C-alpha cells in the first residue's frame, strides 16, 4: 500500500507540473507563424534554438548541482540584508521635470531602470513583483525596502525595453499592469510571443535581432549581443533571444548590458557604438559554476573599459538573492577593482533620481547595512 501511495503521489505531481508548465499564463508562449519564420531567417538561430556568438559551455555535473542546490536550501544570513533598506518614495513629477538636456535615471534595484534621455522616458527590465519567480508563493523574494516601486507610481512612458525573458527581467504581473499604459515595447526575437499572450497588441511590439537598429522619436536604439541564454519553462531554454541595448541620444550614449558572461562582444560594441557616457552592467548573481553566463565583478569593470565607457553603474544586485555570495560582495568587488583601474562609478541609492553630470552620485550607501 505504501508503494502504491508513493507511485500515486509521484504521478499526480508529474501531471500537475505538466499542466502548470503548459497552461500557466506566466510561462508565456512560443513563436508561431511569421514570428517563427523570422527566427528561421536569423543566422544565430540553428537547430531549433538561438546560439551565443562564442561557444558557451553551460554543463553542470550532478555533483556540483547537488552541492549548489544544498547551499541554496541551507541558506546564508549574509546573502540578504538583515535590516530594511531605506528607499524613498518615487517622485514622478520631479523625474519628469528634470532638465531634458541631461540624462536622468532611477534604479529600482536589480536591473530595473527608469531612464530619461532627450526628453524620452524609457523603462528597462521592470520587475516590481514580490518574487522573481514563476510562482507567487515561492522563489527569490525581494529584499526588505522601506518603499517598493510599482506601475502606478511611474510617469507616462514612451517605451519599455526588455533584455531577455528570465523572471528577474521579464515579470508577468508588471507587464499586465503596463500593457494599457504604454504603446511601445522593444524586445528580443520571439519574446513578443509572451507579450501577445499577455494581452499586448502585436502592433505595439517590435522584436529585434542582434545588431538591429531603429530610430525611435529622437533616439536611436540598437539591440546588441550578450553572452547568456533564455527560457521560462522546463524545456524552452534558448527559445527566445537575449541581449543588450545601446541607446543613442542627440549628444549622449548609454549602454544597458542585460545579463552576460564576459566575452569579446563588449569590445565589438564599444568599437562600433562607443564611447558611452554611462554603462549599466551586471555585477551580481555570479558563481564559478556559471561564469560563462554571468560576469564576475572584476569582469564587469573590464567590460566597461572594453565598451569605452565613462561612468560605470553596476546593476543586477541589491534586490534578489540569486546566487551564493553575500549580498554586498558584488559592489565591493566591483568598486575595489574599479579603483585599481581608475574607473569612474555612479553608485546611487535605490529609488533616488540621478542626473548624469560631472559630479555623479558615488556614496557607498550599502555600508550602512549588514
N, C-alpha and C positions, 0 to 999 in steps of 0.2 A: 504493500500500500504506500509506503514511504517513497519508493522508487517511482511509482505512478504519479504521486503528487509532485515530485521534483520534475519529472518529464512534463507534466501538465503546466507547471509554473514556467519552465523554460519556453515551452511552446507558446503560451499566452504572451510572454514577454517579447519573443521574437515577432509575433504577429502584431503586437501593439507598437513596437518600434517601426515595423514596416509600414503600418498605417500612418504613423506620425510623420515619417520622412517622406511619404508620398502625398500627404494631404495637408499637413500643417502649413498655413499660408506664409509664415515667416521664413520657411526654407527657400521660397522663391520659385522660379520656373526655369525651364530650359529653352534654349533657342530653337525656333522653328521657322519654316518658310524663308522669306527674304533675309531675315537675320542670320539664319544658318548658312544660307548661300554666301553671304558676305564673309562669314567666318571661313568658309571653304576657300575663298579667294585670297585670304590672308596668308602671307608666307610664314608667319610664326604659328600657324595652326596646321598641325600634321597628325595623322593617325588618331583623329578624334580628340585632340587636346592642344592647348596652347603650350609653347615652349619658351624658356628663357633664352636670352641672347648668348649666354655662355653655359656650358654644362654645369648642372646644379644637382649634386647628389643630396637627396632627401631621405635616404635609407636610415632606418633607426632600428638597430638589432634588438631582439627581445629582452636581453638582459639590461641594456641601457633604458629601454622603455619602461620596464618594471621598476627599475630604480628611480627613474624620474617621476613616475606615477606615485610611488610611495612617498617621495619628498613632497609632491603636491598635496597628497592626502594628509600627511603628517603636519604640514604647515610650519610656519616660522613667524614668530612675532615681529621680526624685522621686515617682513615682506609687505606690511601695511602700516601706516602711521597709527600710533597708539592714542592719538588725540585728534580732535576736529581741526581741519584746515580752514582758516579764515578766508572766505571768498565773498567779495562784495556783491550785492545785488546789481545786476547789469543795468546800465543806464542807456537805453537805446537812443534817447534824444541827444545825449552828449555824443554818442558814437556817430549818429547821422550828421551832426553839426561840426564834426572835425573838418579841418582845412582840406579841401579836395586836392590841393597840390602836394599833400604829404600822404604817405601810406599810413592808415590806421588799422589796427587789428586787436582782437581779443582772443586769448587762448582759454578754452574751457576744460582743459585737462586732456591727457592722452593725445589724440591727433585732431580734435575738433577745433576749428578755427573760423572766426568771422573776420573777413578782410575787406577794407575799403580802399580802392585804388582808382584814381581818376574819377572819383565820384560814384563808381560802381561798387555794389556790395555783394560779395561772394561768400557763401557758406561752404566749408570743405569738411567732408567726412563727419557729419554731425551724428553723435551718439549721445542722446540725452536720457536714455532709459536707465533703470537701476542696475541692470546687468548687461555685460557684453556677451550675450549668450542666445542660443535658440530657445531657451526656456526662461520663463519669468520667475521661476521658483528656485533655480539652481544655476551655477556658473559664476564666472568672475563678477563680483559685486563692487560697485564704485566705492572709493574711499569716503570717509566722512567729511563732508564740506558743510560750512555754515549756510551756504546757498548753492542750489543747483540750477543750471541753465535749463530752460525749456523753450519750446517753439513760440509760446505766447509772448515771451519777452523779446523776441527778435524784431528788428526793424524790417521794413519792406526790402525784400531780397531781389537782386537781379538774376541770380543763378545759384544753383547748387552743383558742386563738383565732387565726384566720388573717385577714389583711387583704386578700390577693389572691393570685392563683395564679402570679405570676412566680417564677422559680427561686431568687432570693435571698430569698424569703419563704415559699415552699411547697416543701419539699425531700422528694422521693420516699423516699430512704433513711431519713431521720429519721422520716417518718410510718410507714414499715413497722415501725420499731423501737418506735414509740409505740402502735401500734394495739391491742396486748394489755395496755397499761399504764394506759390512761385511757379512761373511758367517755363523756366528753362532748367533742364537737368543735363549735365555733361558727364558721361560715364564711359568706361571701357567697353570694348566689344562684348556683346552678349549680356552685359549687366542690365541692359534695357528690358530684357525679358522679365527680370524680377520686378522692376518698377511698373511695367504694364500690368502684371498680375495684381499689383497693389493699388491699381486704380489711376495711374498716371497715363494720360493720353500719349500715344506714340508720337504725335506731333510735337510734344513738349520735350522729347528725349533726343539727344544727339549722342551717338556712340562713335568712339574714335579708336583707331589702331595706333600703335606706336609711331611717332613722328607725324601723325596727322595734325594739322593746324587749322584754325579758323579765326575769323575776325568776329568779335562779339562786342557790339557797341563801340567803345573807344579802345578796347583791349584786343590783344592777340593771345589766344590760348593754344598751347601745344601739349599734346599728350605724349609723354616720353617714357622710355623703358625703366623698369626696376627689376631687381632680381628676387622674385618672390613666387607666389602661387595663389590659387583661389579655391573657392568651394564652400558651400553652406550645408551640405548633406554628407551622407556616409560614402557616396560613390560618385560625386561630381567634381572631384579635385581637377583643376586645370580646365574646367569647362567654360570659364569666363576669363577675360583678360585682366591684368593688373598693371599698374604703372604709376607714373609721377606726373606732375603738372608744372609747366612753365607758364608764367603769367607776365605778359609784357604790356606795360603802360606807355604813355607818351614819353616819359623820361626815366621810369624806374622799372626794375625787373625783379620778380620773385620766383623762387623755386620751392615747390612742395614735394617732398620725396616719397610720400606714402610709406609703404613697408619695403625694405630691401636689404639683402645681403650686400656686402661690399663687392663692387665689380668695376671694370674699366668703363662701363657705361656712363659713370659720373663725369669722367674726363671728356667723353664724347659730347655729352650735353653741355658741359662748360665751354668746350671749344666752339660749339655751334651757336649757343644762345647766351653764354655768359659775356661779361661778368654780371653777377647778380648782386643787387643791393642787400637782399636778405634771403637766407635759405632756412627752410623749416625741415629738419632732418630727424629721423627717429634715432633714439639713443637707448631705448629700454626694451624689455621682453627678450633679451638675448640669452643665449646659452651655448656652450661649446658644442652641444649635440645638434644644434640647428643654426650654426654660424653662417651657413651658406644663404640663409633667407632672412636673417636679422643681424644687422651690424653690431659689433662690439662698440662701446662708446668712443674708443680711440679711433676706430674706423670712421665713425661719424664725423670726426674732426677732419680726417683725411679726405673724406668725400666732399666736405665743404671747400677744402682747398682745391680739389680737382674741379669743382664747379665754378671756381673763381669767384667765390662769394665774399662779400664784405662783412656782413654780420651773420652770425650763426645763432639760430634759436633751436635748441634741442627739444624735440617733442616725443610723443609715444611713451610717456611716463607720467607719474603723478596722479593717476586715477584708478587704474585697474591692476590687480596682481595677476600677471600673465606669465611669469617665469619664476625662477627660484632665488633670484638675487634680492637683497634688501631694497626697499622702495626708493631710498635716496642714492643708492650706488650709481645709477646711470648718470645723473647730473654731476655727481662728484668726480667720476672718472672722466667724463667729457670735458669738464672745465679744467681739470688738472692737466690733461693732455693739451687743451687749447692754450693754456698759459705757457706751456713749453714751446709752442709753435707760434706764439704771438697772435692768436686768433681773437677777433672781437666778438663778444657774445651779447645777445639780448636774452635775459632770463627773468621776464616779468612774472609777477604773481598771477595765479589763475584768476580769471574773471576781470582783470584790470584792462582798461582801454589804453593802448600804447600808440605812440606816434613815432614813426621812423625818422629820426633826425640825427644830429651829431652827438647827442647825449642820450644814448639808449639806456633803458632800464636794465640794470645788471645786479640788482640786490640778490643776495644769497638767502632768500626767504625761507628755504627749506631747513636752514639751520635752526629755526625756531621750534622745530617739531622733532619728536622722537619716532 
